[in-house]
Amino acid sequence: MAVRRINGIDLNTAEYGTGEPVVLIPGTGARGSIFRAHQVPALVAAGFRAVTVDNRGVPPTDRCEEGFALGDMVGDVAALIEDLGAGPCRVVGFSMGAIVVQELLVARPGLVSQAVLMATRGRTDALSAAHTEGELAMLDRGVKLPPRFEAAMRVYTGFSRRTQRDEQGVRNWLDLFEMSVESSEPSRSQLELERIPDRREDYRRITTPTLVLAFGEDMLTPPHLCREVADAIPGAKFREIAECGHFGHIEDPHTVNAAIIGFFRGGGR
């Protein structure tokens, strides 16, 4: 791991392998290590250099307690690509990380050669707005759910019915999420960024070859919201992966990795 002084903050990154770089951007509250067990080994085996990042608001990257906007996170990724001397390069984003990538494609298109957007959306629908408001209200009132209960909610909302039927697998995920809940504290600024305006018209200006991956049983970002993004980006490819929840990239990494690497090797659209 390396902490780089990027865009005026300390940004924690990690690099694996050699070859052409692929920058991976995690979702709200997550660290870049969420890609380490599955996407990183597959990319390295395919001859790429995988670069993960902890977004601002997630230690050891600066928490930026004074607050920040989506544009700041976009600026972080742009500055990282420039610092790596890697532009234009391939970029993969998951959930909020995918929204950051979309905005990067609008603001700095010359920095990205190919983009993969997983579990993304181009607007805030009524249900996700209510979910975010609830999370912000609990944070502001100092309400902390018991770690085991919060872990259970992540398994409920993050995985497919197929995974939830695996009793031992569920126990393993509960243990893992419980540990991560106990060692982390949500960033209010990141939570606030979950409320995005309708950006689909702006995405019609994107010219970067793009793949949008949706997960069939995603309760947090339903496939129709991902499809809207793909429909807005000219020439974008869309694929829905069945029997996966929001964390589809760790629930079915073989299918997800094959889709990503196949897209990269296919040369674009």
Backbone torsions as a table, in degrees:
resi	resn	phi	psi	omega
1	MET	NA	152.2	179.1
2	ALA	-143.5	132.6	174.6
3	VAL	-95.5	118.9	-178.4
4	ARG	-107.4	143.8	172.1
5	ARG	-83.8	102.1	-171.0
6	ILE	-127.0	129.1	173.0
7	ASN	53.6	33.3	177.1
8	GLY	84.1	4.9	178.7
9	ILE	-133.2	166.0	171.6
10	ASP	-85.6	118.3	-176.1
11	LEU	-115.0	120.2	-178.5
12	ASN	-84.5	127.2	-179.1
13	THR	-133.8	166.5	174.1
14	ALA	-146.1	143.9	-179.8
15	GLU	-123.8	142.2	-178.7
16	TYR	-137.4	133.0	175.1
17	GLY	79.4	-174.0	178.7
18	THR	-129.1	-180.0	179.7
19	GLY	99.9	-165.0	-178.4
20	GLU	-68.8	134.8	-174.0
21	PRO	-76.2	146.8	169.7
22	VAL	-127.2	117.6	-180.0
23	VAL	-92.8	129.2	-176.9
24	LEU	-114.2	125.5	-175.1
25	ILE	-113.6	119.0	-177.4
26	PRO	-80.3	175.5	-178.6
27	GLY	-88.7	-171.2	-175.7
28	THR	-56.4	125.2	175.0
29	GLY	74.9	-6.2	-176.1
30	ALA	-92.2	153.9	174.0
31	ARG	-94.5	161.3	178.8
32	GLY	-61.9	-19.7	-179.7
33	SER	-64.7	-11.5	177.9
34	ILE	-62.8	-20.3	178.6
35	PHE	-92.9	-8.9	-167.1
36	ARG	-68.0	-36.0	-174.7
37	ALA	-77.3	-27.9	-171.3
38	HIS	-123.6	-57.8	-175.6
39	GLN	-71.0	-40.4	-178.4
40	VAL	-59.9	-51.8	-179.9
41	PRO	-59.6	-38.4	-179.2
42	ALA	-66.7	-41.9	179.3
43	LEU	-67.0	-41.8	178.8
44	VAL	-63.5	-42.9	178.9
45	ALA	-63.2	-28.1	179.4
46	ALA	-85.1	0.9	175.7
47	GLY	96.1	11.8	179.5
48	PHE	-98.9	163.5	170.6
49	ARG	-103.0	115.1	-178.4
50	ALA	-89.7	129.5	179.2
51	VAL	-121.7	116.1	178.0
52	THR	-104.3	156.5	-177.0
53	VAL	-140.8	143.5	169.5
54	ASP	-95.5	116.0	-176.9
55	ASN	-63.0	157.9	174.9
56	ARG	-57.8	142.4	-174.4
57	GLY	98.4	-11.1	-177.3
58	VAL	-122.4	104.2	179.9
59	PRO	-58.8	149.8	8.5
60	PRO	-79.7	-1.3	167.4
61	THR	-61.8	152.3	-180.0
62	ASP	-55.4	135.8	177.1
63	ARG	-74.5	-24.1	178.6
64	CYS	55.7	59.1	-174.6
65	GLU	-60.0	-20.6	179.7
66	GLU	-72.5	-8.5	178.9
67	GLY	100.6	159.7	179.2
68	PHE	-157.9	166.3	-177.4
69	ALA	-114.9	169.9	178.5
70	LEU	-59.1	-36.5	178.7
71	GLY	-60.7	-31.5	177.5
72	ASP	-66.8	-41.0	178.8
73	MET	-67.5	-37.7	175.6
74	VAL	-62.6	-43.2	178.2
75	GLY	-62.3	-34.8	178.0
76	ASP	-62.4	-46.2	-178.4
77	VAL	-67.1	-41.4	178.4
78	ALA	-60.6	-45.7	-179.3
79	ALA	-66.6	-34.7	177.7
80	LEU	-64.5	-45.9	179.4
81	ILE	-59.6	-41.6	178.4
82	GLU	-67.0	-40.4	179.7
83	ASP	-64.4	-34.9	177.8
84	LEU	-74.0	-13.5	-174.3
85	GLY	64.9	33.6	-168.0
86	ALA	-108.2	-6.1	-173.4
87	GLY	-79.8	144.8	-5.6
88	PRO	-78.5	143.8	-179.1
89	CYS	-136.3	174.9	178.8
90	ARG	-84.7	142.1	-178.5
91	VAL	-135.8	136.6	177.7
92	VAL	-120.6	130.9	177.2
93	GLY	-127.1	144.8	177.9
94	PHE	-119.8	128.2	175.1
95	SER	57.5	-120.4	177.8
96	MET	-58.4	-33.9	176.6
97	GLY	-61.6	-33.9	177.5
98	ALA	-68.7	-37.4	177.7
99	ILE	-64.2	-40.0	175.7
100	VAL	-58.9	-44.3	-179.6
101	VAL	-63.4	-43.7	178.3
102	GLN	-55.9	-44.9	-179.1
103	GLU	-68.3	-32.7	175.4
104	LEU	-64.0	-39.0	179.3
105	LEU	-63.9	-29.3	177.2
106	VAL	-79.3	-46.4	-172.3
107	ALA	-79.8	-40.1	-174.7
108	ARG	-135.6	63.8	-173.9
109	PRO	-60.2	-27.5	-177.9
110	GLY	-70.6	-8.8	-178.0
111	LEU	-89.6	-12.4	-173.4
112	VAL	-123.6	126.5	178.5
113	SER	-90.3	-35.8	176.2
114	GLN	-148.5	146.4	-178.8
115	ALA	-132.0	140.1	173.0
116	VAL	-120.0	126.7	-178.3
117	LEU	-115.6	114.6	-179.2
118	MET	-107.8	132.4	175.4
119	ALA	52.1	56.1	-174.5
120	THR	-110.8	177.5	175.6
121	ARG	-159.9	159.5	-179.7
122	GLY	-112.2	5.9	179.9
123	ARG	-159.4	166.8	176.1
124	THR	-99.4	116.4	177.7
125	ASP	-85.8	172.2	-172.9
126	ALA	-61.8	-40.6	-176.4
127	LEU	-70.3	-44.3	179.4
128	SER	-67.2	-32.1	176.3
129	ALA	-63.3	-44.0	179.2
130	ALA	-65.0	-39.6	179.2
131	HIS	-62.1	-45.5	179.8
132	THR	-65.6	-42.0	178.5
133	GLU	-59.7	-40.2	178.9
134	GLY	-64.7	-42.7	178.5
135	GLU	-63.1	-42.3	179.5
136	LEU	-65.9	-38.9	179.2
137	ALA	-63.2	-43.4	178.1
138	MET	-63.2	-41.8	-179.8
139	LEU	-63.2	-45.3	-178.3
140	ASP	-66.3	-29.0	-179.7
141	ARG	-92.3	2.8	179.1
142	GLY	71.0	23.0	-179.9
143	VAL	-82.9	125.0	177.7
144	LYS	-122.0	119.6	178.1
145	LEU	-70.3	147.9	174.1
146	PRO	-55.6	135.1	-175.7
147	PRO	-52.5	-37.9	-178.9
148	ARG	-67.6	-37.1	179.2
149	PHE	-68.9	-42.6	178.5
150	GLU	-63.6	-38.1	176.3
151	ALA	-61.9	-41.6	178.9
152	ALA	-62.9	-39.7	179.0
153	MET	-65.0	-34.5	178.2
154	ARG	-67.6	-38.1	178.3
155	VAL	-69.8	-40.6	178.0
156	TYR	-59.1	-47.1	-172.5
157	THR	-91.4	-15.2	-172.1
158	GLY	-102.3	-14.0	-173.8
159	PHE	-127.5	161.1	-178.9
160	SER	-77.9	168.4	176.6
161	ARG	-62.2	-33.2	179.2
162	ARG	-59.9	-46.9	179.3
163	THR	-68.5	-38.0	-178.4
164	GLN	-67.2	-20.1	177.3
165	ARG	-79.1	-12.8	-179.9
166	ASP	-87.4	97.6	-172.8
167	GLU	-57.3	-48.2	-178.3
168	GLN	-68.4	-37.9	176.8
169	GLY	-61.3	-40.9	177.6
170	VAL	-62.0	-44.6	178.4
171	ARG	-58.8	-40.8	179.8
172	ASN	-64.0	-43.5	178.9
173	TRP	-66.6	-39.1	177.3
174	LEU	-59.3	-44.4	179.8
175	ASP	-62.7	-43.6	-178.5
176	LEU	-64.9	-47.4	-179.1
177	PHE	-67.5	-35.9	179.2
178	GLU	-61.4	-41.4	178.0
179	MET	-64.8	-40.2	-178.8
180	SER	-69.9	-35.6	178.0
181	VAL	-64.0	-43.1	-176.9
182	GLU	-68.4	-24.7	-175.9
183	SER	-102.2	7.0	-177.2
184	SER	-134.2	157.4	176.3
185	GLU	-133.4	129.7	-174.2
186	PRO	-65.9	147.2	174.9
187	SER	-89.4	124.4	-179.0
188	ARG	-61.8	-39.3	-178.6
189	SER	-62.4	-40.4	177.7
190	GLN	-64.8	-41.5	178.4
191	LEU	-61.6	-40.6	-179.5
192	GLU	-62.5	-31.5	-178.2
193	LEU	-72.3	-9.0	174.5
194	GLU	-65.9	-19.6	-179.8
195	ARG	-93.9	85.6	-178.7
196	ILE	-99.6	147.9	174.9
197	PRO	-73.4	175.0	177.7
198	ASP	-72.8	112.7	-174.8
199	ARG	-108.3	7.2	-171.4
200	ARG	-62.8	-35.4	-179.6
201	GLU	-65.3	-38.4	178.4
202	ASP	-67.7	-31.8	-179.1
203	TYR	-69.2	-14.5	177.2
204	ARG	-68.7	-12.8	178.0
205	ARG	-88.2	-7.1	-177.1
206	ILE	-69.7	132.9	179.1
207	THR	-115.8	-4.8	-178.9
208	THR	-72.5	133.1	173.8
209	PRO	-55.3	125.8	-170.4
210	THR	-134.9	139.5	172.1
211	LEU	-116.6	128.2	175.9
212	VAL	-108.5	123.2	178.5
213	LEU	-109.1	123.0	175.5
214	ALA	-110.8	155.5	179.2
215	PHE	-114.9	126.7	-167.5
216	GLY	-55.9	-32.9	-177.6
217	GLU	-113.3	28.1	-179.5
218	ASP	-73.0	113.4	179.1
219	MET	-82.1	-26.6	-176.1
220	LEU	-86.1	-37.2	176.3
221	THR	-132.5	81.3	-176.0
222	PRO	-56.4	151.6	-176.7
223	PRO	-54.0	-32.2	-177.2
224	HIS	-65.3	-28.5	177.2
225	LEU	-72.0	-36.9	175.5
226	CYS	-65.7	-41.6	179.8
227	ARG	-60.1	-37.5	178.4
228	GLU	-59.2	-40.3	179.2
229	VAL	-66.1	-46.2	179.5
230	ALA	-61.0	-38.6	-180.0
231	ASP	-68.0	-29.3	-178.4
232	ALA	-78.2	-34.3	-176.9
233	ILE	-84.3	118.1	-177.8
234	PRO	-56.9	126.2	175.9
235	GLY	76.6	3.2	-178.1
236	ALA	-65.3	145.7	173.9
237	LYS	-91.9	147.9	179.1
238	PHE	-130.4	137.8	174.2
239	ARG	-142.6	133.1	174.8
240	GLU	-105.9	124.6	-178.5
241	ILE	-99.3	120.8	-174.0
242	ALA	-74.6	161.2	175.2
243	GLU	53.0	43.8	175.1
244	CYS	-138.1	141.7	172.5
245	GLY	-93.3	-159.7	-175.7
246	HIS	-58.0	-36.2	-179.4
247	PHE	-90.3	44.4	-175.9
248	GLY	-59.5	-28.8	-177.8
249	HIS	-71.1	-18.1	174.1
250	ILE	-108.9	-14.3	178.1
251	GLU	-81.9	-38.9	178.0
252	ASP	-135.1	66.0	-174.7
253	PRO	-63.7	-31.5	-178.1
254	HIS	-60.6	-48.2	-179.4
255	THR	-67.7	-42.9	-179.2
256	VAL	-64.1	-46.9	-178.7
257	ASN	-63.3	-41.0	178.8
258	ALA	-61.7	-38.6	179.2
259	ALA	-66.3	-44.3	-179.6
260	ILE	-63.6	-52.3	-176.0
261	ILE	-67.4	-37.9	176.3
262	GLY	-61.1	-40.7	177.4
263	PHE	-64.5	-45.3	179.8
264	PHE	-61.4	-44.5	-177.1
265	ARG	-73.6	-21.3	179.9
266	GLY	-75.7	-9.7	174.4
267	GLY	83.8	10.0	175.8
268	GLY	126.3	-131.9	-173.6
269	ARG	-74.6	NA	NA
